[in-house]
Amino acid sequence: MIDILKWFLGIFFAMFLLWVLTGGPERGTGDTPFVNAPTNVR
């Protein structure tokens, strides 16, 4: 059980480090929406 918890926390920590190294919260400014509205709708 402890081994599974170590792997789980280790993966989350690695993902957090990757997020911080690639820009972290400064990258998501919210200027452009993730999903755009459809164009040329009739």
WORA-V542836 format. One line per field, one symbol per residue. phi: phi as a letter, one per 20 degrees, with the letter a starting at -180 (. if undefined). psi: psi as a letter, one per 30 degrees, with the letter a starting at -180 (. if undefined). A space follows every 50 residues. Layout:
phi=???
psi=???
//
This chain:
phi=.ffffffffffffffffffffeplfffeenfdffdeffdled
psi=eeeeeeeeeeeeeeeeeeeefgfbffeifgekleklkklhk.
//
